[in-house]
Amino acid sequence: MSVINPDFVEEMKLFGEDIALACFNCGTCAAICPLIADHFPRKMIRYIQIGARDRIMDQAQDLWKCLHCGLCTQTCPRGANPGEIILSLKRYVVENWRRS
């Protein structure tokens, strides 16, 4: 069972990109991503939006599969910059991995 933290999106602002709420989860980023299956990066952005920190930490290894090719950012209809959001999540995971 996931613990939901509604303030998590605010906490993420400390690690970079603060535009995760601009994403409306259309799936364009997941459809264009050449490396990742299973709705990445869409699901990670959704986890930020709903505050599912534990799910991000449980699936943190998936973040390093992203090579930041930029296709998700180029095709995002809302300009949510998914690649930079993933980079911010990497920073978050590295910082919080030390604390666990």
Secondary structure by P-SEA (a helix, b strand, c coil): cbbbbccccccccccccccccccccccccccccccccccaaaaaaaaaaacaaaaaaaacccccccccccccccccccccaaaaaaaaaaaaaaaaaaac
